[in-house]
Amino acid sequence: MSNSIISSDVTIEGNIKGKGSIRIDGNVNGNIQFDDVHIASSGVVRGDIGAKCFINEGQFNGNVTAEDTKLKVNSRNTIKLTTKSLSVEVSAQVVGKIKCG
């Protein structure tokens, strides 16, 4: 499996699909399908995400389907989320609909 990084000076307009993990430090306007998706504190994603593990430390707006979800400190989430396991840390902002279990 590979580890991919979208650096902070990169903006992607379009969908991203792969295996392994992806870390987003930049901007993505499109859908993401990876095993593990990590939005870093500088990352901004607008689109839908399908993943085994989803971690957000940055800004996210869209739909997520994941087995395990972690919404970290200071993350901003406008989200429709379907997950089996959810962790929301103090000061994470969440607006939307969550289905867990």
N, CA, C and O of each residue as an XYZ file, in Angstrom:
404
protein
N       0.829     -1.188      0.000
C       0.000      0.000      0.000
C       0.866      1.243      0.000
O       1.979      1.239      0.527
N       0.357      2.287     -0.585
C       1.132      3.512     -0.690
C       0.608      4.573      0.267
O      -0.527      4.516      0.740
N       1.472      5.534      0.532
C       1.113      6.708      1.316
C       1.233      7.914      0.399
O       2.303      8.178     -0.148
N       0.145      8.642      0.231
C       0.134      9.807     -0.651
C      -0.070     11.061      0.170
O      -0.724     11.032      1.213
N       0.496     12.175     -0.304
C       0.362     13.462      0.381
C       0.000     14.533     -0.641
O       0.638     14.647     -1.688
N      -1.027     15.313     -0.326
C      -1.370     16.512     -1.084
C      -0.825     17.667     -0.269
O      -1.384     17.994      0.778
N       0.252     18.293     -0.721
C       0.922     19.321      0.083
C       0.110     20.610      0.152
O      -0.825     20.815     -0.623
N       0.480     21.466      1.083
C      -0.302     22.667      1.402
C      -0.373     23.673      0.258
O      -1.263     24.523      0.253
N       0.530     23.601     -0.702
C       0.508     24.542     -1.824
C      -0.215     23.973     -3.053
O      -0.121     24.534     -4.145
N      -0.938     22.854     -2.870
C      -1.621     22.191     -3.984
C      -3.131     22.280     -3.820
O      -3.664     22.096     -2.726
N      -3.820     22.566     -4.937
C      -5.278     22.502     -5.005
C      -5.646     21.521     -6.104
O      -5.156     21.621     -7.229
N      -6.515     20.570     -5.769
C      -6.982     19.582     -6.746
C      -8.463     19.793     -6.984
O      -9.259     19.848     -6.047
N      -8.821     19.911     -8.259
C     -10.213     20.000     -8.690
C     -10.530     18.678     -9.383
O     -10.155     18.485    -10.539
N     -11.209     17.774     -8.698
C     -11.522     16.480     -9.288
C     -11.438     15.372     -8.250
O     -11.084     15.616     -7.096
N     -11.762     14.171     -8.659
C     -11.832     13.030     -7.756
C     -10.473     12.351     -7.612
O      -9.655     12.360     -8.533
N     -10.250     11.758     -6.427
C      -9.007     11.044     -6.134
C      -9.376      9.654     -5.641
O     -10.227      9.501     -4.765
N      -8.722      8.631     -6.218
C      -9.001      7.258     -5.817
C      -7.685      6.506     -5.724
O      -6.818      6.642     -6.587
N      -7.542      5.704     -4.661
C      -6.326      4.923     -4.523
C      -6.422      3.957     -3.364
O      -7.452      3.860     -2.697
N      -5.329      3.239     -3.134
C      -5.236      2.314     -2.007
C      -4.210      2.874     -1.032
O      -3.384      3.713     -1.392
N      -4.274      2.401      0.200
C      -3.349      2.896      1.209
C      -3.917      4.131      1.877
O      -5.124      4.238      2.092
N      -3.032      5.065      2.204
C      -3.475      6.264      2.930
C      -3.160      7.518      2.146
O      -2.233      7.555      1.336
N      -3.956      8.553      2.405
C      -3.720      9.861      1.822
C      -3.833     10.905      2.926
O      -4.751     10.866      3.745
N      -2.886     11.837      2.936
C      -2.898     12.972      3.865
C      -3.070     14.226      3.032
O      -2.342     14.453      2.065
N      -4.049     15.040      3.423
C      -4.345     16.259      2.676
C      -3.956     17.461      3.520
O      -4.582     17.762      4.536
N      -2.905     18.142      3.074
C      -2.478     19.394      3.695
C      -2.981     20.585      2.883
O      -3.027     21.706      3.388
N      -3.358     20.345      1.625
C      -3.824     21.380      0.713
C      -5.334     21.386      0.574
O      -6.063     21.132      1.534
N      -5.799     21.683     -0.648
C      -7.229     21.811     -0.925
C      -7.667     20.783     -1.959
O      -6.993     20.570     -2.967
N      -8.816     20.143     -1.692
C      -9.406     19.217     -2.651
C     -10.878     19.561     -2.812
O     -11.632     19.611     -1.839
N     -11.273     19.796     -4.058
C     -12.674     19.975     -4.406
C     -13.058     18.787     -5.265
O     -12.931     18.828     -6.488
N     -13.529     17.728     -4.621
C     -13.874     16.500     -5.323
C     -13.994     15.356     -4.336
O     -13.785     15.535     -3.136
N     -14.327     14.193     -4.840
C     -14.536     13.019     -4.002
C     -13.231     12.266     -3.797
O     -12.363     12.256     -4.670
N     -13.100     11.626     -2.620
C     -11.890     10.882     -2.272
C     -12.275      9.477     -1.855
O     -13.144      9.287     -1.004
N     -11.617      8.482     -2.465
C     -11.828      7.077     -2.122
C     -10.452      6.467     -1.852
O      -9.682      6.228     -2.782
N     -10.141      6.216     -0.569
C      -8.869      5.634     -0.139
C      -9.143      4.762      1.075
O     -10.217      4.857      1.668
N      -8.192      3.912      1.458
C      -8.357      3.127      2.680
C      -8.376      4.044      3.900
O      -9.258      3.935      4.752
N      -7.399      4.945      3.980
C      -7.294      5.893      5.100
C      -7.198      7.304      4.547
O      -6.369      7.587      3.683
N      -8.056      8.194      5.054
C      -8.049      9.593      4.634
C      -7.811     10.447      5.873
O      -8.537     10.351      6.862
N      -6.764     11.298      5.799
C      -6.408     12.183      6.909
C      -6.339     13.606      6.367
O      -5.491     13.927      5.534
N      -7.250     14.458      6.857
C      -7.199     15.874      6.515
C      -6.419     16.561      7.621
O      -6.854     16.583      8.773
N      -5.265     17.123      7.276
C      -4.411     17.807      8.252
C      -5.014     19.159      8.626
O      -5.985     19.600      8.011
N      -4.446     19.807      9.623
C      -5.006     21.074     10.126
C      -5.057     22.155      9.054
O      -5.919     23.031      9.119
N      -4.166     22.124      8.075
C      -4.181     23.111      6.991
C      -5.042     22.662      5.810
O      -5.221     23.418      4.855
N      -5.577     21.434      5.864
C      -6.326     20.871      4.747
C      -7.771     21.327      4.678
O      -8.416     21.566      5.698
N      -8.269     21.442      3.444
C      -9.662     21.809      3.187
C     -10.188     20.866      2.112
O      -9.614     20.769      1.027
N     -11.286     20.168      2.419
C     -11.883     19.234      1.456
C     -13.369     19.535      1.328
O     -14.087     19.665      2.319
N     -13.811     19.643      0.065
C     -15.225     19.775     -0.262
C     -15.558     18.641     -1.215
O     -15.103     18.629     -2.359
N     -16.363     17.676     -0.735
C     -16.712     16.523     -1.556
C     -17.105     15.359     -0.672
O     -17.334     15.528      0.526
N     -17.182     14.190     -1.256
C     -17.573     12.984     -0.531
C     -16.350     12.104     -0.304
O     -15.445     12.046     -1.137
N     -16.338     11.418      0.841
C     -15.218     10.552      1.193
C     -15.733      9.159      1.515
O     -16.714      8.992      2.239
N     -15.052      8.164      0.961
C     -15.281      6.770      1.302
C     -13.961      6.206      1.799
O     -12.965      6.251      1.077
N     -13.932      5.666      3.035
C     -12.668      5.203      3.615
C     -12.929      4.201      4.727
O     -14.029      4.140      5.278
N     -11.911      3.417      5.053
C     -11.980      2.581      6.246
C     -11.790      3.458      7.475
O     -12.499      3.310      8.471
N     -10.823      4.377      7.396
C     -10.521      5.280      8.511
C     -10.508      6.714      8.001
O      -9.813      7.020      7.033
N     -11.271      7.598      8.644
C     -11.321      9.014      8.288
C     -10.931      9.826      9.512
O     -11.536      9.688     10.575
N      -9.914     10.677      9.362
C      -9.461     11.567     10.435
C      -9.483     12.986      9.894
O      -8.932     13.256      8.827
N     -10.123     13.899     10.630
C     -10.143     15.293     10.216
C      -9.589     16.193     11.308
O     -10.072     16.200     12.440
N      -8.562     16.953     10.938
C      -8.021     18.014     11.790
C      -8.250     19.378     11.157
O      -7.977     20.402     11.784
N      -8.749     19.407      9.918
C      -8.908     20.649      9.161
C     -10.362     20.999      8.931
O     -11.178     20.974      9.852
N     -10.677     21.330      7.672
C     -12.031     21.719      7.293
C     -12.589     20.707      6.300
O     -11.928     20.345      5.326
N     -13.817     20.256      6.560
C     -14.472     19.309      5.665
C     -15.924     19.691      5.458
O     -16.623     20.067      6.399
N     -16.375     19.587      4.201
C     -17.771     19.839      3.861
C     -18.205     18.763      2.870
O     -17.760     18.763      1.722
N     -19.072     17.843      3.305
C     -19.554     16.802      2.409
C     -20.059     15.585      3.150
O     -20.383     15.651      4.336
N     -20.124     14.463      2.433
C     -20.599     13.194      2.971
C     -19.415     12.270      3.227
O     -18.446     12.256      2.468
N     -19.507     11.497      4.309
C     -18.466     10.517      4.622
C     -19.118      9.184      4.944
O     -20.093      9.113      5.691
N     -18.554      8.122      4.361
C     -18.869      6.759      4.748
C     -17.555      6.126      5.157
O     -16.653      5.971      4.334
N     -17.442      5.754      6.448
C     -16.185      5.205      6.973
C     -16.487      4.214      8.089
O     -17.526      4.296      8.744
N     -15.571      3.282      8.297
C     -15.713      2.357      9.418
C     -15.341      3.037     10.733
O     -16.012      2.852     11.748
N     -14.268      3.822     10.708
C     -13.758      4.490     11.907
C     -13.561      5.968     11.591
O     -12.915      6.307     10.600
N     -14.109      6.849     12.422
C     -14.022      8.291     12.185
C     -13.515      8.993     13.434
O     -13.967      8.721     14.546
N     -12.556      9.914     13.226
C     -12.026     10.739     14.314
C     -12.081     12.192     13.882
O     -11.453     12.583     12.898
N     -12.842     12.993     14.628
C     -12.925     14.429     14.380
C     -12.107     15.103     15.478
O     -12.498     15.116     16.645
N     -10.974     15.659     15.084
C      -9.960     16.123     16.025
C     -10.200     17.554     16.495
O     -11.063     18.266     15.980
N      -9.405     17.952     17.494
C      -9.454     19.289     18.086
C      -9.403     20.355     16.997
O      -8.563     20.292     16.099
N     -10.296     21.326     17.077
C     -10.385     22.479     16.179
C     -10.785     22.154     14.746
O     -10.773     23.045     13.896
N     -11.140     20.900     14.451
C     -11.610     20.595     13.095
C     -12.990     21.208     12.892
O     -13.754     21.392     13.840
N     -13.288     21.519     11.635
C     -14.590     22.073     11.282
C     -15.241     21.129     10.290
O     -14.690     20.852      9.225
N     -16.425     20.635     10.650
C     -17.076     19.585      9.888
C     -18.519     19.948      9.580
O     -19.355     20.014     10.481
N     -18.810     20.184      8.311
C     -20.188     20.264      7.846
C     -20.379     18.948      7.108
O     -19.864     18.753      6.007
N     -21.136     18.041      7.742
C     -20.982     16.639      7.381
C     -22.285     15.854      7.441
O     -23.144     16.105      8.286
N     -22.411     14.904      6.530
C     -23.387     13.831      6.650
C     -22.533     12.578      6.769
O     -21.887     12.167      5.805
N     -22.531     11.975      7.947
C     -21.581     10.921      8.289
C     -22.283      9.601      8.583
O     -23.251      9.557      9.344
N     -21.787      8.527      7.974
C     -22.193      7.163      8.304
C     -20.931      6.420      8.704
O     -20.011      6.279      7.898
N     -20.878      5.938      9.956
C     -19.673      5.302     10.473
C     -20.037      4.240     11.505
O     -21.134      4.254     12.064
N     -19.107      3.321     11.750
C     -19.309      2.316     12.791
C     -18.764      2.793     14.130
O     -19.308      2.456     15.182
N     -17.686      3.579     14.091
C     -17.018      4.050     15.308
C     -16.721      5.536     15.154
O     -16.229      5.970     14.112
N     -17.022      6.322     16.203
C     -16.853      7.775     16.125
C     -16.195      8.319     17.376
O     -16.560      7.966     18.497
N     -15.208      9.195     17.160
C     -14.558      9.923     18.243
C     -14.579     11.407     17.884
O     -14.106     11.797     16.817
N     -15.130     12.235     18.778
C     -15.165     13.683     18.571
C     -14.429     14.335     19.731
O     -14.833     14.201     20.886
N     -13.347     15.041     19.420
C     -12.547     15.669     20.463
C     -13.096     17.046     20.825
O     -13.871     17.645     20.080
N     -12.675     17.522     21.980
C     -13.089     18.826     22.490
C     -12.783     19.901     21.454
O     -11.704     19.891     20.861
N     -13.688     20.803     21.230
C     -13.633     21.958     20.331
C     -13.713     21.595     18.849
O     -13.535     22.468     17.999
N     -13.972     20.347     18.522
C     -14.275     20.016     17.127
C     -15.674     20.545     16.827
O     -16.602     20.328     17.608
N     -15.829     21.235     15.704
C     -17.125     21.765     15.332
C     -17.800     20.807     14.367
O     -17.216     20.415     13.357
N     -19.047     20.427     14.686
C     -19.770     19.479     13.853
C     -21.181     20.014     13.589
O     -21.943     20.290     14.515
N     -21.503     20.153     12.305
C     -22.837     20.548     11.880
C     -23.278     19.520     10.858
O     -22.573     19.293      9.874
N     -24.416     18.896     11.063
C     -24.888     17.932     10.083
C     -25.613     16.766     10.687
O     -26.240     16.885     11.740
N     -25.527     15.626     10.015
C     -26.254     14.422     10.409
C     -25.247     13.290     10.568
O     -24.385     13.085      9.713
N     -25.368     12.552     11.683
C     -24.444     11.453     11.960
C     -25.236     10.179     12.238
O     -26.180     10.167     13.029
N     -24.821      9.110     11.564
C     -25.367      7.784     11.827
C     -24.183      6.914     12.246
O     -23.259      6.682     11.467
N     -24.228      6.439     13.489
C     -23.112      5.678     14.050
C     -23.613      4.354     14.591
O     -24.634      4.295     15.275
N     -22.879      3.281     14.274
C     -23.238      1.979     14.825
C     -23.420      0.922     13.795
O     -23.724     -0.222     14.132
